[in-house]
Amino acid sequence: MGAMTSILLALALTSLVTHTLVRWKGRRGFLILAAVMLAAFGVILAVALPVFSGGSITESMPWIPQLGITLSFRLDAVSALFALLVTGAGALILVYCTSYFDEGEAGLSRFAAVFMGFAVSMLGLVLADDVYLLFIFWEGTTIFSFLLIGHVTRLRTANAAALQALMVTTLGGLAMLVGFVILSQAAGTTLLSEIVANPPGGALGTTAVFLVLAGALSKSAIFPFHFWLPGAMAAPTPVSAYLHAAAMVKAGIYLIARISPGFGDVVGYRETLVILGAITMLNGGIRALKQFDIKLIVAHGTVSQLGLLVMVFGLADPRASFAGFALLFAHAFAKAPLFLSVGIIDHSTGTRDLRKLSGLGRRMPVLAVITTLAALSMAGVPPFLGFVAKESAFTEMLEIAETHPIAWVAFVVAVVGSILTVAYMGRFLWGAFSQKPQVATCTVVHAPGRAILTAPAVFVAITLVVGLASAAVDPLLQVTVEAADGFEPEHLALWHGFTPALLASVLVLALGAALAVILSRMQTVLPVAPERFSASHAYWVITQWLDIAAVRLTSLTQRGSLPFYLAVILIVLVTVLGGTIVATGAWPAEFELISSPVQIPIAIIMILAAIFSLRARTRFQSVVLVGVTGYGMAAIFAMHGAPDLALTQALVETVTLIAFVLVIRRLPQRLGSQSTRKVRWGRAVIGASVGLVIGAFALIALGSRVADPISLLLPELAYAGGHGSNVVNVMLVDIRGWDTMGELSVILAAATGVASLVFLNTRVDTRPKLSRRAAQVQAREQLLRVVDPNDPARRTGWLLAGRTLDPARRSILLEVVVRLLFHALIILSIYLLLTGHNTPGGGFAGGLVAGLALVARYLAGGRHELGATVPLDAGRILGTGLALAVSMAFIPMLFGQSALASAWVDVDLGIFGTLPLVTSTLFDIGVYLVVFGLILDVLRSLGAEIDEHEESEVAAFEEEEVRSQ
């Protein structure tokens, strides 16, 4: 395992324990996380030192060999710089979090875990070389940013902003995925470095690269996707500083920088990026001048600077890319402390409105100095890195304009946009720290400590030191680009002499400062354009239209009538499947209606049960008769050499029957009124049509086989690949384990859905439970009272909570039988679990048997007995089972094997034979726990919870009767 893979794995494991760590340590846990991020920074720096001399380091592990997809990572100068930015900025902001959040703040541990998950995703994004792996990390940043933006769940604005960011960036990501698929197929490789080195041409390559750009532009909030970033300022300040200044929004810029060398000459590539970047820069700058919220000033300024970066990288010239990297890091080092300073101001005064802020420069002088230095770098004032980078960009644009006229547009817009940058930075400083005559001096409620100033101070120190030592830093950035056509980028330096770029910088600072002074003296800000013409308004209009269309479609199709839903489904089935059968007309020459005489009586019983179920007058009769058809199928499976299927079918049918009985307890005993004759005939036609179509399809399928089925090879494959003789079980836990894992996920979703519909507050069983010691003592006392006829308090009780039942509902005979059979059923379930790899059984059947034992306990002793038998929460059992199954899927990959690969060892037990130990058995244990947890969840939701509701209703009714009397 290489260094990059090890770093990502270590950070991923850290993110998994972060929730527990922060719950245990509180705010101090952020310092531990910062130390971890700093260690990752150090390791990356040590590993990356050789790449700054040229070359790259690659790591690759097979992932999906059939598709040529690998876990490929590539560390070159570009990815190394971004990786250092992600880890270094992350460490500083985690230190800031220690002082920013209050001790015991709600959701703090969740925030920390999601923050670390985002850092891992962002780091994986910049290191990934395989486009599909890059896409996975890309979407990981989308999901984690959604959770971080909506961290304060009680705020509707935060939830709406998080959803808006999720929808915009996800749609762009899907477009990017399509572009990656086209590029990888056209280039014959999934490695981004090879695709860029040999880019596909033609219309296919052009279409693909613009789809990729759609994802990059949406991620970096470029017009027309620019509106989501200011809304995301509802997130906590550390999120804004990390995601929206140093990390996430740079992902799109990173991708553009990666693909520009290969696709820069695609028709319309430069023009599209320069024009969209220009619109974004000017729009963001103008909107920043209109804001009263100082955080929104910084946010719109971020959008403006992202537009500048897209313009620079969009020129697709090595010289522009060199300047672009300098600008990118200058922006990150300056904008992050600005966001952090806004957070300190908000935390200290309780407001971000510049109309209410006054005199903070005197009240918090250290913060004012730090913020001013960051703003000066952002404005491009020497000797900060911002000045060096911006002058470099001006120089390169002027040189590139000689060969690409579109660079003139970029240069002019960059100058105008930079004037706006100086103006809104000046307005920001005036609004945040100046003493306004008409406004009273702000009251500092929470004075900031020294610790919270550490992160912004370090950021500002970096931008100052790097600006002063720009000549020394220049070689690091020179490695990121390659000279083309004999042109080399201009070297970074504080002084290049009197050049056009210097003149442009001076003009920018002079006009920007004058504009800032004018705006600070104005009583009103610039006029605001009508909101209905904004992209944000267009987004909300579109989403509103979608909501209206969804409501109308739902009202048309979701009528709340189960017969209507079934009728629609079955009619579609008959139409599609029947139409296909009629259209093809591929009827087999011979039909095999039966393969054994035993099928005839079983089929007759099943048909009669189905017919009588139509004539049933009570719900219980209909449920039992329908169940007969299921048991008939189990009998057919057993007669034809499929004991596993027969066992599973019988157990599932039993559990389903019990679930139906639990439900119909709360329904009227007799079925509803008879439908009209027209409705009955319609249902009869639909039912007969479905029967005929499915029967015809089965006959055609059975008679159409012309070759030996591949299932004939499965016994040998099961033993050779899974070390098991039970083909069905090996298929479930090994050969097609991914299918089983997906089905387990569906089971969890179904259980959660059922629980959410039934439980009033929480699915966790909060009823008082007997401790293990108390349960043993109570059981011993009950047994002594049973066997001691002289005990005056003798009361028969074979179950722990049996005596809690109403005497009228108790059955001592049932309690005795359940007491005798319960442990035998549990042992049988474990036996089926452990021997299922070679004999009929497995985790699914074993879980069903254990669940039936639990059902018996509930039927005999009621809901109190259920809680005493299994004091664990059903949700945790379900989660543990799925986690165990997922772990057994991914653990083999740590040893260089494919996912879900099995390993085994045969243990010689002497006279007792050989005991095979197979790793897939652990996967089967996960299946066992999920099935057992599902049945427990069903019993608690459809059984115990409904019982409690019924008891509450009866008690309320009796209390009302007493009051009325």
Residue pairs with C-beta under 8 A, 6 or more apart in sequence:
1 9
2 57
2 59
2 73
3 43
3 47
3 57
3 59
4 47
4 57
4 59
4 73
4 75
4 127
5 59
5 61
5 71
5 73
7 40
7 43
7 44
7 123
8 73
8 120
8 123
8 124
8 127
10 36
10 40
11 36
11 37
11 40
11 116
11 119
11 120
11 123
12 120
14 33
14 36
14 116
15 113
15 116
15 117
15 119
15 120
16 113
18 29
18 33
18 109
18 112
18 113
18 115
18 116
19 109
19 110
19 112
19 113
20 109
21 29
21 32
21 33
21 109
21 112
22 29
22 30
22 108
22 109
22 112
22 113
23 109
25 32
26 103
26 104
26 108
27 97
27 98
27 99
27 101
27 103
27 108
28 98
29 109
29 112
30 94
30 95
30 97
30 98
30 101
30 112
31 94
31 95
31 98
33 94
33 112
33 116
34 91
34 92
34 94
34 95
34 98
35 91
37 87
37 88
37 90
37 91
37 94
37 119
38 87
38 88
38 91
40 87
40 123
41 84
41 87
41 88
41 91
44 80
44 83
44 84
44 87
45 84
47 57
47 75
48 57
48 75
48 80
48 83
48 84
50 57
51 57
51 75
51 76
51 77
51 80
51 479
52 77
52 80
52 475
52 476
52 479
53 479
54 479
55 76
56 74
56 75
56 76
56 193
57 74
57 75
57 76
58 72
58 73
58 74
58 75
58 129
59 72
59 73
59 74
60 70
60 71
60 72
60 73
61 70
61 71
61 72
61 893
61 896
62 70
62 71
62 898
63 69
63 70
63 71
63 130
63 133
67 190
68 189
68 190
69 130
69 132
69 133
69 190
70 130
70 133
70 190
71 130
71 133
72 128
72 129
72 130
72 133
72 190
72 191
73 127
73 128
73 129
74 127
74 128
74 129
74 191
74 192
74 193
75 83
75 127
77 476
77 479
77 480
78 254
78 257
78 258
78 325
78 480
79 126
79 127
81 325
81 329
81 476
81 477
81 480
82 126
82 250
82 254
83 123
83 126
83 127
85 246
85 247
85 250
85 329
85 332
86 119
86 122
86 123
86 126
86 246
86 247
87 119
87 123
89 241
89 242
89 246
89 247
89 332
89 336
89 459
90 119
90 242
90 247
92 336
92 454
92 455
92 458
92 459
93 238
93 241
93 242
93 246
93 336
93 340
93 455
94 115
94 238
95 451
95 454
95 455
96 238
96 241
96 340
96 343
96 452
96 454
96 455
96 456
97 112
97 115
97 238
98 451
99 448
99 449
99 451
99 452
100 236
100 237
100 238
100 343
100 344
100 347
100 452
101 108
101 111
101 236
107 151
107 152
107 153
110 151
111 148
111 151
111 236
114 144
114 147
114 148
114 151
115 144
115 148
115 238
115 239
115 242
117 140
117 144
118 140
118 141
118 144
118 145
118 148
118 242
118 243
118 247
118 248
119 242
119 247
120 140
121 137
121 138
121 140
121 141
121 144
122 137
122 141
122 247
122 248
122 251
124 133
124 136
124 137
124 140
125 134
125 137
125 138
125 140
125 141
125 251
125 254
126 251
126 254
128 134
128 137
128 192
129 191
129 192
129 193
130 190
130 191
130 192
131 180
131 183
131 184
131 190
131 191
131 192
131 195
132 180
132 184
132 190
134 180
134 192
135 173
135 176
135 177
135 180
138 173
138 176
138 215
138 219
138 251
139 170
139 173
141 247
141 248
141 251
142 166
142 169
142 170
142 173
142 219
143 166
145 165
145 166
145 169
145 232
145 239
145 243
145 248
146 162
146 163
146 165
146 166
147 162
148 235
148 236
148 239
148 243
149 158
149 161
149 162
149 165
149 232
149 234
149 235
149 239
149 243
150 158
150 159
150 161
150 162
150 163
150 234
150 235
151 158
151 235
151 236
151 239
152 158
152 234
152 236
153 159
155 234
157 234
158 234
158 235
160 231
161 228
161 231
161 232
161 233
161 234
161 235
162 232
162 234
162 235
164 227
164 228
164 231
164 232
164 539
165 228
165 229
165 231
165 232
167 543
168 218
168 225
168 228
168 539
169 218
169 219
169 228
171 218
172 214
172 215
172 216
172 217
172 218
172 219
172 225
173 215
173 218
173 219
174 215
175 211
175 212
175 214
175 215
175 218
176 211
176 212
176 214
176 215
176 216
177 215
178 208
178 211
179 207
179 208
179 209
179 210
179 211
179 212
179 213
179 214
179 215
180 208
180 212
182 204
182 205
182 207
182 208
182 211
183 195
183 200
183 205
183 208
183 209
183 212
184 190
184 195
186 200
186 204
186 205
186 208
187 194
187 195
187 198
187 199
187 200
189 195
192 258
192 259
195 262
196 258
196 259
196 261
196 262
196 263
197 262
198 262
199 205
199 209
199 262
199 263
200 208
205 263
205 266
206 266
206 267
206 268
209 259
209 263
209 266
209 269
210 268
210 272
212 255
212 259
213 256
213 272
213 273
215 252
215 255
216 251
216 252
216 253
216 255
216 256
217 225
217 252
217 276
217 310
218 225
218 252
219 248
219 249
219 251
219 252
219 255
220 249
220 250
220 251
220 252
220 253
220 256
220 306
220 309
220 310
221 227
221 228
221 229
221 249
221 280
221 302
221 303
221 306
222 252
222 276
222 277
222 280
222 306
222 307
222 310
223 276
223 279
223 280
223 283
223 307
223 535
224 535
225 535
226 280
226 283
226 284
226 303
226 307
226 535
227 534
227 535
227 536
227 539
228 539
229 244
229 249
229 299
229 302
229 303
230 287
230 296
230 299
230 300
230 303
231 536
232 240
232 243
232 244
232 299
233 240
233 244
233 293
233 295
233 296
233 299
235 243
236 343
237 295
237 339
237 340
237 342
237 343
237 346
237 347
238 340
238 343
240 295
240 298
240 299
240 339
240 342
240 343
241 335
241 336
241 337
241 339
241 340
241 343
242 248
242 336
243 249
244 299
244 302
244 339
245 302
245 331
245 332
245 335
245 336
245 338
245 339
246 332
246 335
246 336
249 302
249 306
250 328
250 332
252 306
252 310
253 306
253 309
253 310
253 313
253 324
253 328
256 273
256 310
256 313
256 314
257 313
257 321
257 324
257 325
260 269
260 313
260 314
260 316
260 321
261 316
261 318
261 321
261 482
263 269
263 316
264 270
264 315
264 316
264 317
265 316
269 314
269 316
270 314
270 315
270 316
270 404
270 406
271 406
272 314
273 310
273 311
273 313
273 314
273 315
274 311
274 314
274 315
274 406
274 407
274 409
274 410
275 409
276 307
276 310
277 307
277 308
277 309
277 310
277 311
277 312
277 314
277 410
277 413
278 307
278 311
278 409
278 410
278 413
278 417
279 307
280 303
280 304
280 306
280 307
280 310
281 304
281 305
281 307
281 308
281 311
281 413
281 414
281 417
282 304
282 307
282 413
282 416
282 417
282 420
283 303
283 304
283 307
284 300
284 301
284 302
284 303
284 304
284 305
284 306
284 307
285 300
285 301
285 304
285 417
285 420
285 421
285 423
285 424
286 420
286 526
287 300
287 303
288 296
288 297
288 298
288 300
288 301
288 304
288 420
288 424
289 420
289 423
289 424
289 427
289 519
289 525
289 526
290 525
290 526
290 528
291 297
291 300
291 525
292 353
292 354
292 355
292 431
292 525
293 352
293 353
293 354
294 342
294 345
294 352
294 353
294 354
294 357
294 428
294 431
294 432
295 339
295 342
295 346
295 352
297 354
297 424
297 427
297 428
297 431
298 335
298 338
298 339
298 342
298 428
300 424
301 335
301 378
301 421
301 424
301 425
301 428
302 331
302 335
304 417
304 420
304 421
305 327
305 331
305 335
305 378
305 421
307 417
308 327
308 393
308 414
308 417
308 418
309 324
309 327
309 328
309 331
311 410
311 413
311 414
312 320
312 321
312 323
312 324
312 327
312 393
312 396
312 397
312 410
312 414
313 320
313 321
313 324
314 410
315 397
315 400
315 404
315 406
315 407
315 410
317 396
317 400
317 404
317 484
317 487
318 481
318 482
318 483
318 484
318 487
318 489
319 396
319 399
319 400
319 481
319 487
319 488
319 489
319 490
320 393
320 396
320 397
320 400
320 407
321 480
321 481
322 392
322 396
322 477
322 478
322 480
322 481
322 489
322 490
323 389
323 392
323 393
323 395
323 396
323 397
323 489
323 490
324 393
325 477
325 480
325 481
326 385
326 388
326 389
326 392
326 393
326 477
326 492
327 389
327 390
327 392
327 393
329 385
329 389
329 466
330 377
330 384
330 385
330 386
330 388
330 389
330 390
330 463
331 378
331 386
333 377
333 385
333 459
333 460
333 462
333 463
333 466
334 374
334 375
334 377
334 378
334 384
334 385
334 386
334 459
334 460
334 463
335 374
335 378
336 456
336 459
337 370
337 371
337 374
337 455
337 456
337 457
337 459
337 460
338 371
338 374
338 375
338 378
338 428
340 455
340 456
340 459
341 367
341 370
341 371
341 374
341 432
341 456
342 352
342 432
344 364
344 367
344 448
344 452
344 453
344 456
345 352
345 357
345 360
345 364
345 367
345 432
346 352
347 446
347 448
348 364
348 444
348 445
348 446
348 447
348 448
349 357
349 360
349 442
349 443
349 444
349 445
350 445
351 357
351 442
354 427
354 428
354 430
354 431
354 432
355 439
356 439
356 442
357 431
357 432
357 433
357 436
357 439
357 442
358 434
358 435
358 436
358 439
358 440
358 441
358 442
359 434
359 435
359 436
359 441
359 442
360 367
360 368
360 432
360 433
360 442
360 444
361 368
361 433
361 434
361 435
362 435
363 441
363 442
363 444
364 433
364 444
364 447
364 448
366 453
367 448
367 453
367 456
368 433
370 453
370 456
370 457
370 460
371 429
371 432
371 433
371 456
372 429
372 433
373 384
373 460
373 463
373 464
374 456
374 459
374 460
374 463
375 425
375 426
375 428
375 429
376 384
376 386
376 425
377 384
377 385
377 386
377 387
377 460
377 463
377 464
377 467
378 386
378 421
378 425
379 386
379 421
379 422
379 425
379 426
379 509
379 512
380 386
380 387
380 390
380 391
380 418
380 421
380 422
380 505
380 508
380 509
381 387
381 509
382 388
382 467
382 494
383 464
383 467
383 468
383 494
384 463
384 464
384 467
385 462
385 463
385 464
385 466
385 467
385 470
386 463
386 467
387 467
387 494
387 505
388 467
388 470
388 492
388 493
388 494
389 492
390 418
390 505
390 508
391 496
391 501
391 502
391 505
392 489
392 490
392 492
392 501
393 414
394 411
394 414
394 415
394 500
394 501
394 504
394 505
395 490
395 496
395 499
395 500
395 501
396 489
396 490
397 407
397 410
397 411
397 414
398 407
398 411
398 500
398 501
399 487
399 490
400 407
401 407
401 408
401 411
411 504
415 504
415 507
415 508
418 508
418 512
419 507
419 508
419 511
419 512
419 515
420 512
420 515
421 512
422 508
422 509
422 511
422 512
422 513
422 515
422 516
423 512
423 513
423 515
423 516
423 519
424 516
425 512
425 516
426 512
426 513
426 515
426 516
426 517
426 519
426 520
427 516
427 519
427 520
430 516
430 520
431 520
434 520
435 441
466 473
467 494
468 494
470 492
470 493
470 494
471 491
471 492
471 493
471 494
473 492
474 491
474 492
474 493
477 492
478 489
478 491
481 489
483 489
490 496
496 502
519 525
519 526
531 537
557 568
563 683
567 682
567 683
567 686
570 686
570 687
570 689
570 690
571 686
573 690
573 693
574 686
574 689
574 690
574 693
577 693
577 694
577 697
578 689
578 693
578 696
581 693
581 696
581 697
581 700
586 700
586 704
587 700
587 703
588 699
588 700
588 702
588 703
588 704
589 703
590 703
591 699
591 703
592 702
592 703
594 600
595 640
596 639
596 640
598 639
599 636
599 639
602 632
602 635
602 636
602 639
603 632
605 628
605 632
606 628
606 629
606 632
606 633
609 625
609 626
609 628
609 629
609 632
610 625
610 626
610 629
612 625
613 621
613 622
613 625
613 626
616 622
616 625
616 671
617 670
617 671
618 669
618 670
618 671
619 664
619 667
619 668
619 669
619 670
619 671
620 661
620 664
620 669
622 671
623 657
623 660
623 661
623 664
624 657
627 653
627 656
627 657
630 649
630 652
630 653
630 656
631 649
631 650
631 653
633 649
634 645
634 646
634 647
634 649
634 650
634 653
635 646
637 643
637 645
637 646
637 649
638 646
642 728
643 840
644 726
644 728
644 729
644 840
644 841
644 842
644 845
645 728
647 840
647 841
647 845
648 844
648 845
648 848
651 845
651 848
651 849
651 852
652 848
654 848
654 852
655 848
655 851
655 852
655 855
655 935
658 855
659 938
659 942
662 938
662 939
662 942
662 943
662 946
663 942
665 946
666 946
666 950
674 680
675 683
714 727
714 731
714 735
715 725
715 727
717 735
718 724
718 725
718 726
718 727
718 730
718 731
718 734
718 735
719 725
719 730
721 730
721 734
721 735
721 902
722 730
722 733
722 734
722 735
722 837
722 902
722 918
722 920
723 837
723 902
723 904
723 916
723 918
724 730
724 734
724 837
724 838
724 918
724 920
725 837
725 838
725 839
726 836
726 837
726 838
726 839
726 840
726 841
726 842
728 842
729 836
729 837
729 841
729 842
729 924
730 837
730 920
732 739
732 740
732 842
732 844
732 924
732 927
733 740
733 837
733 842
733 843
733 920
733 921
733 923
733 924
733 927
734 900
734 902
734 920
734 923
737 889
737 900
737 920
737 923
738 889
738 899
738 900
740 885
740 923
740 927
741 885
741 886
741 889
744 881
744 882
744 885
744 926
744 927
744 930
745 882
747 878
747 930
747 931
747 934
748 878
748 879
748 882
748 930
750 934
751 874
751 878
751 933
751 934
751 937
751 938
752 763
752 875
754 937
754 938
754 941
754 942
755 763
755 874
755 875
755 937
755 940
755 941
756 763
757 941
758 941
758 942
758 945
758 946
759 941
759 945
763 873
763 874
763 875
763 937
763 940
763 941
764 873
764 875
765 867
765 871
765 873
765 874
765 940
765 944
767 863
767 864
767 867
769 867
769 868
769 871
770 778
770 800
770 868
770 871
775 800
775 868
778 800
779 800
782 797
782 798
784 791
785 791
785 793
785 794
785 795
785 796
785 797
786 794
786 796
786 797
786 798
788 794
795 803
796 812
797 803
797 815
798 812
798 815
798 816
798 818
798 819
799 815
799 818
799 819
799 857
799 860
799 861
799 865
800 861
800 865
800 868
800 869
801 861
801 862
801 864
801 865
801 867
801 868
802 810
802 815
802 860
802 861
802 865
804 861
804 862
804 864
804 865
805 861
805 862
809 862
811 860
814 859
814 860
815 860
815 861
817 860
818 856
818 857
818 859
818 860
818 861
821 853
821 856
822 853
822 856
822 857
825 849
825 850
825 852
825 853
825 856
826 850
826 853
828 849
829 846
829 847
829 848
829 849
829 850
829 853
829 928
830 846
830 850
831 841
831 846
832 840
832 841
832 842
832 845
832 846
832 849
833 841
833 842
833 843
833 846
833 847
833 921
833 924
833 925
833 928
834 921
835 841
836 842
836 843
836 845
836 846
836 924
837 916
837 918
837 920
837 921
837 924
838 916
842 924
842 927
843 923
843 924
843 925
843 926
843 927
843 928
843 931
844 927
844 928
844 931
846 928
846 931
847 927
847 928
847 929
847 930
847 931
847 932
847 934
847 935
848 931
848 935
850 928
850 931
850 932
850 935
851 931
851 932
851 934
851 935
851 936
852 935
854 866
854 869
854 870
854 932
854 935
854 936
854 939
855 935
855 939
857 865
857 866
857 869
858 865
858 866
858 939
858 943
858 944
861 868
862 947
863 940
863 943
863 944
863 947
863 948
866 936
866 939
866 940
866 943
866 944
867 944
870 936
874 933
874 934
874 936
874 937
874 940
875 933
875 937
876 933
877 929
877 930
877 932
877 933
877 936
878 929
878 930
878 933
878 934
878 937
880 926
880 929
880 933
881 925
881 926
881 927
881 928
881 929
881 930
881 931
881 932
881 933
882 926
882 930
883 926
884 922
884 923
884 925
884 926
884 929
885 923
885 926
885 927
885 930
886 926
888 900
888 919
888 920
888 922
888 923
888 926
889 899
889 900
889 923
890 899
892 898
892 899
892 900
892 901
892 903
892 919
893 899
897 903
900 920
900 923
902 918
902 919
902 920
903 918
903 919
904 916
904 917
904 918
904 919
905 916
905 917
906 914
906 915
906 916
906 917
907 914
907 915
907 916
907 917
908 914
909 915
